[in-house]
């Protein structure tokens, strides 16, 4: 039986007109792995609707029933200095169950059930369900997102507290499920250092691609986590940190367990935008695809140059490849490219101010495209003005 998907659209209204088209979709998934209906949220930036060729990085945020986590991640990923056209953010929510809270029965989020293993000693008679929740994320959430949104293949994940512990479990279960792990204040001590022992078992020689790993803690040493944390830091720095597994560790002892999410994610996100994202953009497929770029010019006399992130597009040199003039107002260039490509246009070595993408909108950023063999990509110069 196929997984059933139900979608409700919510529009986020921002004060700034620039973000007027950003939106959040609330999606219900009839999960086979969990045998229940679950919810995720998907934030798409303004550029997603306006740039129909462009692919976007994707971030998975756990514990998204805490809307503050999801909203903060969406904001910082999309308005930071090097955010560019933005990032898709997927919020994975815990489900509501009837349970006991402060001595009374009420609806509570069953996050402990999701993030603790079936062997846990901490649920007062109820077993954890980490193993099946992991399958839900791997087999249902990620495939749904990658089938329905224009996302790049690299994945970033953010977790806090027990959801950070779950990320570490997922990393040791299948390291390639994500490429950039952000674990904020994970509990590695519970069940006799269950998560810490799994980290120690990680063999980075089995990784299919480079991983980036960020971990931080706040004032949890006072809770008795200090020894486990320090043991994890030592192992990460001395045994795992390498060219294939890049480790960043921060401590925020002046912050509380909750408040540390703010400085920790800011550091991790800046590292992603400034260092990791540019590295990911250099990763190209071995296969090549023949594609045609077609540009309608603003002025008949304009010569247009094409450039981008690979050799067949002059490796970002703005004045090396002049497009062919096929009519007074149309320029074309056909070449073989690798996946995934970024492309931009210039006149006389100067980047163009705005490029239209049909009736969807316009962009002044390089367009990131997933090429298809024989495909034609059409653009129009709206204003012939450099930045």
Secondary structure as GFF3:
##gff-version 3
##sequence-region A 1 387
A	DSSP	beta_strand	4	11	.	.	.	ID=ss1
A	DSSP	three_ten_helix	17	19	.	.	.	ID=ss2
A	DSSP	beta_strand	23	31	.	.	.	ID=ss3
A	DSSP	beta_strand	36	44	.	.	.	ID=ss4
A	DSSP	alpha_helix	46	50	.	.	.	ID=ss5
A	DSSP	beta_strand	56	62	.	.	.	ID=ss6
A	DSSP	alpha_helix	67	79	.	.	.	ID=ss7
A	DSSP	beta_strand	88	92	.	.	.	ID=ss8
A	DSSP	beta_strand	96	101	.	.	.	ID=ss9
A	DSSP	beta_strand	104	109	.	.	.	ID=ss10
A	DSSP	alpha_helix	111	115	.	.	.	ID=ss11
A	DSSP	alpha_helix	130	136	.	.	.	ID=ss12
A	DSSP	pi_helix	137	141	.	.	.	ID=ss13
A	DSSP	alpha_helix	142	148	.	.	.	ID=ss14
A	DSSP	beta_strand	151	160	.	.	.	ID=ss15
A	DSSP	alpha_helix	162	173	.	.	.	ID=ss16
A	DSSP	three_ten_helix	175	177	.	.	.	ID=ss17
A	DSSP	beta_strand	180	184	.	.	.	ID=ss18
A	DSSP	alpha_helix	190	200	.	.	.	ID=ss19
A	DSSP	three_ten_helix	204	206	.	.	.	ID=ss20
A	DSSP	beta_strand	211	217	.	.	.	ID=ss21
A	DSSP	three_ten_helix	220	223	.	.	.	ID=ss22
A	DSSP	alpha_helix	226	235	.	.	.	ID=ss23
A	DSSP	pi_helix	236	240	.	.	.	ID=ss24
A	DSSP	beta_strand	245	251	.	.	.	ID=ss25
A	DSSP	alpha_helix	260	271	.	.	.	ID=ss26
A	DSSP	pi_helix	272	276	.	.	.	ID=ss27
A	DSSP	alpha_helix	277	281	.	.	.	ID=ss28
A	DSSP	beta_strand	288	296	.	.	.	ID=ss29
A	DSSP	beta_strand	305	308	.	.	.	ID=ss30
A	DSSP	three_ten_helix	311	316	.	.	.	ID=ss31
A	DSSP	beta_strand	324	327	.	.	.	ID=ss32
A	DSSP	beta_strand	330	338	.	.	.	ID=ss33
A	DSSP	beta_strand	341	347	.	.	.	ID=ss34
A	DSSP	beta_strand	350	351	.	.	.	ID=ss35
A	DSSP	beta_strand	354	356	.	.	.	ID=ss36
A	DSSP	three_ten_helix	358	360	.	.	.	ID=ss37
A	DSSP	beta_strand	362	363	.	.	.	ID=ss38
A	DSSP	beta_strand	367	369	.	.	.	ID=ss39
A	DSSP	beta_strand	376	383	.	.	.	ID=ss40
###
